[in-house]
């Protein structure tokens, strides 16, 4: 799950817009601020390029008012993005018999932490309000994984062994993101690459 929360630096309102960057990620950090101390990714963006066009649609003004406000506010806006991990085990993706993709997500399982970062940014001179938070609904994230999760003792055909072998088969190995079990906040790429190398090594050893 993703959420976005804008902050404004009053000292930069009406300042010059930095046009040398495009959708720049200013900072990416791992944050353990939740009550369960579950790590999640916090990314800070400057509102330029495509992010600016997306953000302007959420301005509570007329089209003319939005354009006028953006001229002065855009240089002062910092966008915080929280990416929540999914380790609850309550979410699932299923392909229905009629071809529809069914996504099951119980949003109540997730503790929203946006309100807790507002006072942290206030100490840095940025003002924000929780009512401006935008939470994307289930199914609007960037990447999916975990549809064939690895487990030490598979019990269904939609699981894989720890070496990547598909349950119920003798020589079918899965090496992509579908074998990840608990999902990190986002950006599975390096984890997938490392796991693919590990599965390839397991396959090679099985052929010796």
Backbone as a chain_set.jsonl record, in Angstrom:
{"seq": "XXXXXXXXXXXXXXXXXXXXXXXXXXXXXXXXXXXXXXXXXXXXXXXXXXXXXXXXXXXXXXXXXXXXXXXXXXXXXXXXXXXXXXXXXXXXXXXXXXXXXXXXXXXXXXXXXXXXXXXXXXXXXXXXXXXXXXXXXXXXXXXXXXXXXXXXXXXXXXXXXXXXXXXXXXXXXXXXXXXXXXXXXXXXXXXXXXXXXXXXXXXXXXXX", "coords": {"N": [[0.831, -1.173, 0.0], [0.44, 2.249, -0.73], [0.991, 5.638, 0.262], [0.607, 9.173, 0.052], [1.833, 12.284, 1.184], [1.758, 15.689, 1.278], [4.066, 18.343, 2.038], [4.845, 21.684, 3.03], [7.261, 24.199, 2.69], [7.365, 27.183, 4.144], [9.24, 29.208, 3.675], [10.056, 28.925, 1.107], [8.008, 29.519, -0.57], [6.875, 30.97, -3.516], [9.407, 31.094, -4.518], [12.151, 30.41, -6.819], [11.736, 27.846, -9.22], [13.423, 24.813, -9.332], [14.642, 23.731, -12.227], [16.423, 21.915, -13.081], [16.16, 19.331, -12.379], [14.226, 16.288, -12.588], [11.378, 14.872, -11.54], [12.647, 14.245, -9.099], [14.051, 12.095, -6.699], [14.624, 12.865, -3.511], [15.387, 11.735, -1.111], [15.654, 8.507, 0.258], [14.617, 6.413, 2.745], [14.699, 3.914, 5.309], [12.271, 3.285, 7.627], [11.43, 2.758, 10.982], [9.069, 3.407, 12.408], [6.592, 2.541, 13.267], [4.076, 1.078, 15.49], [4.506, -1.654, 15.679], [7.067, -1.819, 14.911], [7.728, -2.457, 12.293], [9.701, -2.398, 9.44], [9.523, 0.124, 6.933], [9.401, 1.841, 3.784], [10.342, 5.16, 3.318], [10.077, 7.758, 1.157], [11.204, 10.812, -0.191], [10.143, 13.34, -2.318], [10.806, 15.884, -4.718], [8.473, 18.107, -6.143], [8.249, 17.909, -9.24], [8.157, 17.689, -12.855], [6.46, 14.76, -13.952], [5.363, 14.139, -11.468], [4.482, 16.595, -10.586], [2.344, 17.18, -12.336], [0.56, 15.139, -11.651], [0.072, 15.748, -8.996], [-1.188, 18.231, -9.082], [-3.782, 17.74, -9.823], [-5.072, 17.222, -7.474], [-5.454, 19.573, -6.173], [-7.635, 21.647, -4.334], [-9.006, 23.622, -5.888], [-10.22, 25.852, -8.501], [-9.505, 25.386, -12.037], [-8.075, 27.599, -13.009], [-7.341, 28.768, -10.583], [-5.762, 26.739, -9.521], [-3.579, 26.676, -11.277], [-2.501, 29.201, -10.793], [-1.894, 28.988, -8.043], [-0.072, 26.888, -8.09], [2.131, 28.011, -9.28], [3.334, 29.488, -7.277], [3.453, 27.75, -5.116], [4.6, 25.279, -5.868], [7.535, 25.294, -5.859], [7.908, 25.106, -3.125], [6.966, 22.747, -2.161], [7.224, 19.566, -0.711], [7.069, 16.161, -1.19], [6.077, 13.425, 0.609], [6.35, 9.966, 0.524], [4.987, 7.025, 1.669], [5.658, 3.65, 1.775], [4.149, 0.729, 2.43], [4.984, -2.417, 3.86], [3.899, -5.817, 3.222], [3.158, -8.081, 5.314], [1.19, -9.393, 6.578], [-0.264, -11.582, 5.781], [-2.881, -11.649, 5.057], [-3.582, -10.756, 2.594], [-4.234, -11.409, -0.869], [-3.924, -12.572, -4.253], [-5.878, -13.624, -6.945], [-6.699, -15.504, -9.824], [-9.692, -15.538, -11.352], [-12.229, -17.887, -12.558], [-13.458, -16.797, -14.791], [-11.524, -15.201, -15.843], [-11.036, -12.805, -14.578], [-9.043, -10.727, -12.478], [-8.745, -11.128, -9.131], [-8.335, -9.275, -6.242], [-7.609, -9.458, -2.932], [-7.765, -7.646, -0.071], [-7.39, -6.589, 3.177], [-7.699, -3.676, 4.448], [-7.86, -2.763, 7.013], [-6.017, -4.144, 8.482], [-3.706, -2.777, 8.407], [-1.749, -0.369, 10.028], [-2.007, 2.997, 9.863], [0.492, 5.385, 9.402], [0.918, 7.985, 8.744], [0.114, 10.254, 10.188], [1.904, 10.329, 12.261], [4.283, 11.215, 11.201], [3.951, 13.843, 10.593], [4.478, 15.719, 12.798], [7.227, 15.283, 12.928], [8.271, 16.334, 10.547], [7.494, 18.908, 10.946], [9.311, 19.843, 12.799], [11.439, 20.184, 11.17], [10.782, 22.357, 9.763], [8.778, 22.138, 7.896], [5.406, 22.256, 6.929], [2.437, 20.368, 7.255], [-0.661, 18.554, 6.737], [-2.779, 16.04, 7.941], [-5.181, 15.613, 6.665], [-4.668, 16.085, 4.048], [-3.505, 13.863, 3.118], [-3.108, 11.264, 0.795], [-4.205, 8.149, 0.143], [-3.512, 5.369, -1.757], [-5.789, 3.106, -3.247], [-6.144, -0.503, -2.747], [-4.419, -2.477, -5.157], [-3.327, -0.48, -6.633], [-0.605, -0.218, -6.564], [2.942, -0.473, -7.317], [4.255, -2.884, -7.961], [3.771, -6.427, -8.045], [4.006, -9.446, -6.195], [4.821, -12.664, -4.746], [2.887, -14.623, -5.327], [3.345, -17.328, -5.552], [4.45, -18.4, -3.035], [7.483, -19.191, -1.268], [8.087, -21.934, 0.9], [9.024, -24.026, 3.654], [7.682, -26.42, 3.847], [5.61, -27.136, 1.563], [2.072, -27.04, 1.076], [0.105, -26.777, -0.783], [-0.524, -26.644, -4.341], [0.109, -24.166, -5.2], [2.401, -23.153, -4.122], [5.938, -22.932, -3.458], [8.962, -24.846, -2.992], [11.791, -24.233, -0.811], [13.963, -24.175, -2.493], [12.989, -23.161, -4.791], [11.527, -24.911, -6.34], [8.504, -25.834, -7.827], [5.61, -26.733, -6.047], [4.478, -30.084, -6.035], [5.697, -30.822, -8.389], [8.518, -32.191, -10.239], [10.665, -31.034, -11.564], [10.264, -28.324, -12.101], [11.119, -25.104, -11.749], [10.834, -22.007, -10.087], [11.846, -18.704, -10.435], [11.342, -16.035, -10.161], [9.76, -12.993, -8.883], [7.456, -14.082, -7.811], [7.901, -16.007, -5.894], [8.556, -14.818, -3.524], [7.929, -14.446, -0.081], [7.064, -12.931, 2.615], [6.416, -9.622, 1.695], [8.528, -6.905, 0.891], [8.487, -3.286, 1.341], [8.611, -2.015, -1.225], [10.124, -2.065, -4.547], [11.42, -4.653, -5.429], [13.531, -5.556, -6.916], [16.432, -6.1, -6.575], [16.308, -8.076, -4.624], [14.903, -10.048, -6.007], [16.761, -10.616, -8.033], [18.918, -11.653, -6.55], [17.666, -13.88, -5.443], [17.033, -15.323, -7.763], [19.578, -16.036, -8.643], [20.291, -17.707, -6.546], [18.366, -19.776, -6.792], [19.071, -20.723, -9.325], [21.58, -21.762, -8.741], [20.803, -23.841, -7.051], [19.426, -25.459, -8.875], [21.522, -26.139, -10.609], [23.155, -27.623, -8.894], [21.463, -29.773, -8.446], [21.638, -31.109, -10.812], [24.122, -32.15, -10.906]], "CA": [[0.0, 0.0, 0.0], [1.18, 3.495, -0.821], [0.301, 6.859, 0.635], [1.353, 10.387, -0.242], [1.509, 13.38, 2.076], [2.538, 16.873, 0.895], [4.521, 19.292, 3.041], [5.189, 22.983, 2.454], [8.253, 25.019, 3.375], [6.91, 28.568, 3.935], [10.328, 30.077, 3.235], [10.3, 28.729, -0.324], [6.826, 29.904, -1.35], [7.17, 32.037, -4.465], [10.789, 31.044, -4.958], [12.421, 29.903, -8.162], [11.616, 26.4, -9.359], [14.632, 24.165, -9.832], [14.301, 23.011, -13.446], [17.531, 21.039, -13.468], [15.839, 17.974, -11.972], [12.959, 15.791, -13.115], [10.833, 13.862, -10.62], [13.829, 13.851, -8.336], [13.937, 11.504, -5.375], [15.6, 13.575, -2.691], [15.86, 10.886, -0.024], [14.948, 7.251, 0.512], [15.047, 5.925, 4.054], [13.926, 2.849, 5.944], [11.762, 3.864, 8.867], [10.83, 1.813, 11.928], [8.299, 4.263, 13.285], [5.288, 1.988, 13.608], [3.972, 0.432, 16.809], [5.058, -3.011, 15.597], [8.459, -1.675, 14.467], [7.896, -3.085, 10.986], [10.37, -1.419, 8.576], [8.856, 0.532, 5.707], [10.204, 2.782, 3.017], [9.903, 6.552, 3.256], [10.762, 8.456, 0.068], [10.884, 12.227, -0.307], [10.222, 13.783, -3.703], [10.494, 17.25, -5.107], [7.304, 18.031, -7.026], [8.577, 18.39, -10.577], [7.86, 16.73, -13.917], [5.201, 14.019, -13.913], [4.794, 14.241, -10.131], [3.783, 17.861, -10.488], [1.07, 17.086, -13.031], [-0.328, 14.288, -10.857], [-0.268, 16.404, -7.742], [-2.062, 19.377, -9.322], [-5.172, 17.29, -9.911], [-5.635, 17.13, -6.13], [-5.651, 20.9, -5.598], [-9.066, 21.92, -4.149], [-9.274, 24.927, -6.494], [-10.586, 25.825, -9.914], [-8.351, 25.19, -12.912], [-7.29, 28.838, -13.015], [-6.76, 28.935, -9.259], [-4.713, 25.738, -9.358], [-2.4, 27.115, -12.031], [-1.928, 30.341, -10.074], [-1.307, 28.517, -6.791], [1.085, 26.041, -8.378], [3.267, 28.878, -9.611], [3.983, 29.933, -6.054], [3.597, 26.683, -4.131], [5.389, 24.138, -6.334], [8.925, 25.272, -5.355], [7.956, 24.925, -1.674], [6.313, 21.489, -1.787], [7.974, 18.321, -0.566], [6.09, 15.078, -1.151], [6.533, 12.227, 1.324], [5.661, 8.742, 0.107], [5.179, 5.878, 2.555], [5.378, 2.357, 1.145], [3.939, -0.227, 3.508], [5.215, -3.83, 3.532], [2.735, -6.678, 3.417], [3.562, -9.31, 5.997], [0.061, -9.804, 7.411], [-0.787, -12.862, 5.322], [-4.311, -11.552, 4.782], [-3.785, -10.314, 1.222], [-4.083, -12.475, -1.858], [-4.292, -12.304, -5.638], [-6.383, -14.864, -7.525], [-7.276, -15.414, -11.163], [-10.995, -16.189, -11.327], [-12.506, -18.764, -13.697], [-13.832, -15.998, -15.955], [-10.375, -14.417, -16.287], [-10.865, -11.586, -13.803], [-8.041, -10.763, -11.424], [-9.343, -10.766, -7.854], [-7.361, -8.836, -5.251], [-8.193, -9.402, -1.599], [-6.936, -6.854, 0.837], [-8.094, -6.049, 4.333], [-6.936, -2.485, 4.781], [-7.881, -2.557, 8.457], [-4.871, -4.792, 9.091], [-2.564, -1.887, 8.338], [-1.778, 0.81, 10.878], [-1.547, 4.145, 9.088], [1.493, 6.095, 10.179], [1.165, 9.317, 8.203], [-0.058, 11.281, 11.214], [3.059, 10.372, 13.16], [5.435, 11.884, 10.584], [3.679, 15.277, 10.481], [5.284, 16.5, 13.757], [8.656, 15.146, 12.635], [8.602, 17.305, 9.503], [7.304, 20.26, 11.498], [10.569, 20.214, 13.445], [12.377, 20.547, 10.102], [10.312, 23.574, 9.124], [7.78, 21.833, 6.88], [4.052, 22.171, 7.443], [1.575, 19.423, 6.554], [-1.917, 18.231, 7.425], [-3.139, 14.665, 7.645], [-6.332, 15.581, 5.752], [-4.163, 16.168, 2.679], [-2.922, 12.566, 2.78], [-3.782, 10.506, -0.259], [-3.866, 6.726, 0.203], [-3.933, 4.668, -2.957], [-6.553, 1.9, -2.913], [-5.494, -1.77, -3.103], [-4.338, -2.7, -6.596], [-2.724, 0.675, -7.288], [0.799, -0.14, -6.227], [3.834, -0.563, -8.46], [4.688, -4.237, -8.309], [3.142, -7.52, -7.306], [4.857, -10.622, -6.028], [4.346, -13.532, -3.687], [1.743, -15.468, -5.69], [3.766, -18.719, -5.355], [5.431, -18.175, -1.976], [8.349, -20.278, -0.806], [7.88, -22.424, 2.26], [9.8, -25.242, 3.903], [6.822, -27.599, 3.654], [4.439, -26.718, 0.785], [0.852, -27.829, 1.282], [-0.758, -26.607, -1.948], [0.212, -26.569, -5.605], [0.447, -22.768, -5.466], [3.543, -22.799, -3.292], [7.21, -23.476, -3.93], [9.931, -25.245, -1.98], [12.792, -23.19, -0.582], [14.906, -24.13, -3.609], [12.288, -22.621, -5.944], [10.783, -25.933, -7.075], [7.06, -25.705, -7.686], [5.01, -27.844, -5.311], [3.816, -31.096, -6.846], [6.459, -31.1, -9.608], [9.861, -32.729, -9.995], [11.741, -30.261, -12.194], [9.821, -26.978, -12.489], [11.661, -24.165, -10.768], [10.38, -20.629, -10.245], [12.956, -17.857, -9.986], [10.989, -14.614, -10.211], [9.236, -12.421, -7.651], [6.281, -14.778, -7.289], [8.27, -16.894, -4.792], [8.803, -14.058, -2.301], [6.864, -14.705, 0.9], [6.686, -11.592, 3.091], [6.839, -8.64, 0.705], [9.041, -5.632, 1.402], [7.652, -2.14, 0.988], [8.591, -1.877, -2.689], [11.423, -2.256, -5.197], [11.873, -6.021, -5.165], [14.44, -5.958, -7.987], [17.676, -6.726, -6.122], [15.941, -9.312, -3.942], [14.57, -11.018, -7.056], [18.001, -11.008, -8.706], [19.664, -12.523, -5.643], [16.946, -15.145, -5.314], [17.18, -16.048, -9.026], [20.914, -16.638, -8.628], [20.265, -18.804, -5.574], [17.605, -20.879, -7.385], [19.89, -21.273, -10.41], [22.614, -22.582, -8.11], [20.144, -25.054, -6.58], [19.158, -26.288, -10.067], [22.804, -26.649, -11.072], [23.59, -28.666, -7.959], [20.602, -30.946, -8.612], [22.021, -31.785, -12.06], [25.44, -32.755, -10.758]], "C": [[0.876, 1.237, 0.0], [0.331, 4.644, -0.305], [1.222, 8.035, 0.368], [0.891, 11.498, 0.693], [2.376, 14.585, 1.705], [2.903, 17.723, 2.104], [4.953, 20.578, 2.334], [6.215, 23.675, 3.332], [7.874, 26.48, 3.131], [7.989, 29.483, 3.379], [10.585, 29.972, 1.729], [9.094, 29.083, -1.192], [7.173, 31.107, -2.229], [8.595, 32.055, -4.956], [10.928, 30.485, -6.362], [12.333, 28.389, -8.168], [12.888, 25.834, -9.958], [14.266, 23.292, -11.032], [15.401, 22.056, -13.904], [17.273, 19.596, -13.095], [14.485, 17.597, -12.531], [12.486, 14.645, -12.235], [11.921, 13.336, -9.693], [13.444, 13.231, -6.993], [15.032, 12.13, -4.523], [16.19, 12.687, -1.603], [15.012, 9.626, 0.034], [15.503, 6.687, 1.821], [14.165, 4.771, 4.488], [13.555, 3.336, 7.339], [11.091, 2.8, 9.708], [9.935, 2.556, 12.916], [6.972, 3.707, 13.738], [5.271, 1.335, 14.97], [4.534, -0.979, 16.819], [6.507, -3.012, 15.136], [8.719, -2.41, 13.17], [8.548, -2.079, 10.05], [9.56, -1.137, 7.319], [9.711, 1.586, 5.024], [9.552, 4.152, 3.002], [10.738, 7.252, 2.194], [10.282, 9.9, 0.022], [11.139, 12.683, -1.737], [10.077, 15.296, -3.784], [9.389, 17.172, -6.166], [7.639, 18.675, -8.361], [8.154, 17.328, -11.581], [6.496, 16.084, -13.772], [4.549, 14.082, -12.548], [4.011, 15.534, -9.971], [2.412, 17.768, -11.151], [0.083, 16.207, -12.271], [-0.82, 15.021, -9.621], [-1.277, 17.541, -7.959], [-3.525, 18.974, -9.417], [-5.849, 17.252, -8.542], [-5.814, 18.499, -5.474], [-7.152, 21.182, -5.492], [-9.467, 23.285, -4.696], [-9.774, 24.75, -7.911], [-9.326, 25.649, -10.749], [-7.461, 26.425, -12.922], [-6.605, 29.053, -11.667], [-5.624, 27.964, -9.006], [-3.432, 26.163, -10.055], [-1.707, 28.274, -11.311], [-1.231, 29.881, -8.797], [-0.043, 27.705, -7.034], [2.322, 26.864, -8.671], [4.05, 29.257, -8.368], [4.286, 28.796, -5.083], [4.534, 25.561, -4.559], [6.832, 24.147, -5.826], [9.024, 24.955, -3.868], [7.443, 23.571, -1.226], [7.316, 20.338, -1.752], [6.945, 17.21, -0.393], [6.703, 13.859, -0.472], [5.689, 11.036, 0.892], [6.011, 7.621, 1.07], [4.771, 4.615, 1.824], [5.319, 1.306, 2.24], [4.273, -1.642, 3.048], [3.943, -4.618, 3.765], [3.203, -7.991, 3.996], [2.422, -9.855, 6.845], [-0.466, -11.178, 7.035], [-2.259, -12.823, 4.976], [-4.61, -11.128, 3.357], [-3.551, -11.461, 0.255], [-4.511, -11.969, -3.233], [-4.714, -13.622, -6.264], [-6.965, -14.596, -8.905], [-8.567, -16.214, -11.171], [-11.216, -17.005, -12.597], [-12.864, -17.981, -14.954], [-12.724, -15.067, -16.428], [-10.151, -13.131, -15.514], [-9.799, -11.787, -12.72], [-8.688, -10.273, -10.137], [-8.243, -10.448, -6.846], [-8.07, -8.718, -3.916], [-7.241, -8.681, -0.658], [-7.801, -6.318, 1.968], [-7.287, -4.87, 4.852], [-6.892, -2.236, 6.278], [-6.714, -3.207, 9.167], [-3.667, -3.855, 9.192], [-2.763, -0.684, 9.253], [-1.209, 1.978, 10.074], [-0.648, 5.02, 9.953], [1.731, 7.523, 9.698], [1.081, 10.4, 9.276], [1.169, 11.414, 12.109], [4.266, 11.062, 12.535], [5.214, 13.384, 10.436], [4.48, 16.077, 11.499], [6.786, 16.395, 13.519], [9.09, 16.165, 11.587], [8.423, 18.737, 10.008], [8.585, 20.736, 12.166], [11.619, 20.641, 12.42], [11.927, 21.796, 9.349], [9.279, 23.361, 8.047], [6.409, 21.662, 7.548], [3.233, 21.198, 6.594], [0.333, 19.158, 7.367], [-2.354, 16.842, 6.989], [-4.316, 14.594, 6.683], [-5.912, 15.69, 4.287], [-3.548, 14.841, 2.218], [-3.768, 11.863, 1.733], [-3.297, 9.06, -0.192], [-4.393, 6.04, -1.045], [-4.687, 3.402, -2.565], [-5.798, 0.64, -3.303], [-5.533, -1.991, -4.616], [-3.71, -1.559, -7.34], [-1.276, 0.862, -6.873], [1.63, -0.337, -7.485], [4.092, -1.991, -8.914], [3.942, -5.255, -7.453], [4.107, -8.692, -7.245], [4.188, -11.515, -4.997], [3.187, -14.428, -4.026], [2.056, -16.953, -5.571], [4.825, -18.739, -4.248], [6.227, -19.425, -1.607], [8.007, -20.662, 0.626], [8.635, -23.73, 2.432], [8.994, -26.503, 3.651], [5.554, -27.183, 2.907], [3.25, -27.656, 1.02], [-0.123, -27.708, 0.125], [0.096, -26.52, -3.197], [0.602, -25.142, -5.961], [1.514, -22.26, -4.513], [4.8, -23.398, -3.905], [8.062, -23.895, -2.744], [10.983, -24.145, -1.844], [13.848, -23.131, -1.669], [14.251, -23.618, -4.884], [11.467, -23.63, -6.719], [9.295, -25.832, -6.769], [6.484, -26.946, -7.021], [4.282, -28.79, -6.254], [4.527, -31.425, -8.142], [7.846, -31.619, -9.244], [10.957, -31.829, -10.546], [11.259, -28.919, -12.736], [10.248, -26.022, -11.385], [11.201, -22.74, -11.108], [11.442, -19.706, -9.659], [12.619, -16.375, -10.041], [10.38, -14.164, -8.88], [8.044, -13.149, -7.07], [6.612, -15.671, -6.099], [8.549, -16.149, -3.491], [7.633, -14.257, -1.346], [6.404, -13.408, 1.556], [7.244, -10.557, 2.129], [7.401, -7.397, 1.373], [8.16, -4.487, 0.92], [7.519, -1.973, -0.523], [9.983, -2.191, -3.223], [12.031, -3.613, -4.865], [13.052, -6.438, -6.043], [15.677, -6.693, -7.493], [17.403, -8.035, -5.39], [15.618, -10.404, -4.951], [15.825, -11.516, -7.762], [18.806, -11.976, -7.843], [18.989, -13.888, -5.524], [17.075, -15.977, -6.583], [18.544, -16.727, -9.11], [20.958, -17.834, -7.679], [19.527, -20.016, -6.142], [18.402, -21.531, -8.511], [20.986, -22.173, -9.855], [22.021, -23.894, -7.607], [19.871, -26.013, -7.758], [20.454, -26.92, -10.563], [23.295, -27.797, -10.172], [22.739, -29.936, -8.119], [20.951, -31.743, -9.86], [23.36, -32.453, -11.953], [25.354, -34.227, -10.344]], "O": [[1.923, 1.273, 0.647], [-0.894, 4.627, -0.422], [2.446, 7.921, 0.444], [-0.303, 11.634, 0.962], [3.601, 14.514, 1.806], [2.144, 17.811, 3.069], [5.374, 20.549, 1.178], [6.069, 23.736, 4.553], [8.044, 26.973, 2.016], [7.676, 30.443, 2.675], [11.251, 30.828, 1.147], [9.153, 28.959, -2.416], [7.692, 32.118, -1.754], [8.969, 32.935, -5.732], [9.941, 30.131, -7.006], [12.795, 27.726, -7.239], [13.372, 26.324, -10.978], [13.653, 22.237, -10.872], [15.316, 21.465, -14.98], [18.062, 18.717, -13.443], [13.691, 18.46, -12.905], [13.108, 13.584, -12.188], [12.085, 12.127, -9.531], [12.623, 13.772, -6.253], [16.221, 11.945, -4.785], [17.346, 12.855, -1.214], [13.792, 9.681, -0.123], [16.712, 6.51, 1.972], [13.01, 4.672, 4.073], [14.413, 3.744, 8.123], [10.275, 2.026, 9.206], [10.037, 2.353, 14.125], [6.281, 4.348, 14.53], [6.324, 1.064, 15.547], [4.992, -1.454, 17.858], [7.113, -4.073, 14.985], [9.813, -2.934, 12.963], [8.003, -0.989, 9.87], [8.985, -2.045, 6.719], [10.629, 2.147, 5.622], [8.364, 4.288, 2.712], [11.961, 7.332, 2.311], [9.092, 10.172, 0.179], [12.209, 12.444, -2.297], [9.327, 15.907, -3.023], [9.385, 16.26, -6.992], [7.345, 19.85, -8.584], [7.83, 16.202, -11.205], [5.501, 16.758, -13.506], [3.322, 14.08, -12.45], [2.985, 15.56, -9.291], [1.422, 18.23, -10.585], [-1.112, 16.502, -12.249], [-1.989, 14.921, -9.25], [-2.129, 17.78, -7.103], [-4.411, 19.776, -9.123], [-7.077, 17.249, -8.463], [-6.278, 18.579, -4.336], [-7.878, 20.978, -6.466], [-10.193, 24.027, -4.034], [-9.758, 23.648, -8.458], [-8.213, 25.75, -10.233], [-6.237, 26.315, -12.852], [-5.446, 29.464, -11.606], [-4.637, 28.31, -8.357], [-2.339, 26.031, -9.505], [-0.48, 28.32, -11.23], [-0.12, 30.319, -8.495], [0.932, 27.814, -6.29], [3.438, 26.457, -8.344], [5.278, 29.337, -8.396], [5.251, 28.861, -4.321], [5.195, 24.953, -3.717], [7.323, 23.103, -5.396], [10.092, 24.576, -3.387], [7.476, 23.265, -0.034], [8.138, 20.176, -2.653], [6.055, 17.306, 0.452], [7.719, 13.328, -0.922], [4.459, 11.099, 0.896], [7.184, 7.303, 1.267], [3.656, 4.524, 1.31], [6.321, 1.026, 2.899], [3.882, -2.033, 1.948], [3.019, -4.144, 4.426], [3.595, -8.902, 3.267], [2.645, -10.681, 7.73], [-1.05, -11.869, 7.87], [-2.839, -13.854, 4.636], [-5.769, -11.135, 2.944], [-2.768, -12.37, 0.529], [-5.34, -11.068, -3.357], [-4.01, -14.625, -6.14], [-7.639, -13.589, -9.125], [-8.543, -17.435, -11.014], [-10.497, -16.847, -13.584], [-12.606, -18.444, -16.065], [-12.945, -14.236, -17.309], [-9.173, -12.428, -15.766], [-9.676, -12.862, -12.133], [-9.131, -9.127, -10.061], [-7.337, -11.251, -6.626], [-9.029, -7.958, -3.785], [-6.084, -9.061, -0.485], [-8.82, -5.671, 1.732], [-6.321, -5.039, 5.596], [-5.981, -1.568, 6.766], [-6.431, -2.881, 10.32], [-2.734, -4.101, 9.957], [-3.824, -0.059, 9.247], [-0.052, 1.94, 9.655], [-0.988, 5.352, 11.089], [2.637, 8.2, 10.183], [1.87, 11.345, 9.279], [1.439, 12.487, 12.65], [5.184, 11.458, 13.253], [6.162, 14.128, 10.184], [5.124, 17.051, 11.109], [7.536, 17.308, 13.865], [10.144, 16.786, 11.716], [9.106, 19.656, 9.559], [8.908, 21.922, 12.102], [12.563, 21.361, 12.745], [12.595, 22.244, 8.417], [8.926, 24.307, 7.342], [6.281, 21.014, 8.586], [3.325, 21.204, 5.366], [0.271, 19.495, 8.55], [-2.303, 16.51, 5.804], [-4.447, 13.612, 5.952], [-6.709, 15.418, 3.389], [-3.123, 14.713, 1.07], [-4.997, 11.877, 1.794], [-2.124, 8.779, -0.438], [-5.582, 6.122, -1.353], [-4.27, 2.696, -1.647], [-4.884, 0.713, -4.124], [-6.543, -1.728, -5.269], [-3.562, -1.632, -8.56], [-0.778, 1.987, -6.838], [1.092, -0.366, -8.592], [4.14, -2.271, -10.111], [3.544, -4.987, -6.319], [4.922, -8.891, -8.145], [3.139, -11.181, -4.446], [2.543, -14.959, -3.121], [1.135, -17.767, -5.494], [5.982, -19.065, -4.511], [5.718, -20.546, -1.63], [7.68, -19.809, 1.452], [8.86, -24.456, 1.463], [9.55, -27.538, 3.284], [4.532, -26.907, 3.535], [3.397, -28.872, 1.142], [-1.09, -28.466, 0.059], [1.311, -26.343, -3.112], [1.343, -24.924, -6.92], [1.528, -21.085, -4.145], [4.724, -24.27, -4.771], [7.911, -23.376, -1.638], [11.051, -23.236, -2.671], [14.567, -22.137, -1.768], [14.873, -23.632, -5.946], [10.774, -23.258, -7.666], [8.884, -25.755, -5.611], [6.824, -28.072, -7.384], [3.563, -28.359, -7.155], [4.024, -32.227, -8.928], [8.291, -31.505, -8.102], [12.079, -31.857, -10.041], [11.793, -28.43, -13.732], [9.798, -26.12, -10.243], [11.187, -22.337, -12.271], [11.886, -19.898, -8.527], [13.519, -15.538, -9.973], [10.476, -14.869, -7.876], [7.65, -12.867, -5.938], [5.708, -16.062, -5.361], [8.759, -16.782, -2.456], [6.476, -14.237, -1.765], [5.425, -12.821, 1.093], [8.424, -10.608, 1.783], [6.81, -6.887, 2.325], [7.201, -4.7, 0.178], [6.411, -1.806, -1.031], [10.895, -2.535, -2.47], [13.013, -3.714, -4.13], [13.529, -7.567, -5.927], [15.949, -7.804, -7.947], [18.168, -8.992, -5.514], [16.014, -11.556, -4.771], [15.942, -12.706, -8.056], [19.311, -12.987, -8.331], [19.658, -14.921, -5.508], [17.21, -17.198, -6.508], [18.654, -17.855, -9.591], [21.587, -18.849, -7.977], [19.99, -21.147, -6.002], [18.409, -22.755, -8.637], [21.288, -23.22, -10.427], [22.655, -24.944, -7.718], [20.064, -27.223, -7.64], [20.48, -28.104, -10.898], [23.79, -28.812, -10.662], [23.243, -31.045, -7.947], [20.602, -32.919, -9.964], [23.719, -33.25, -12.82], [26.382, -34.882, -10.177]]}, "num_chains": 1, "name": "protein.A"}
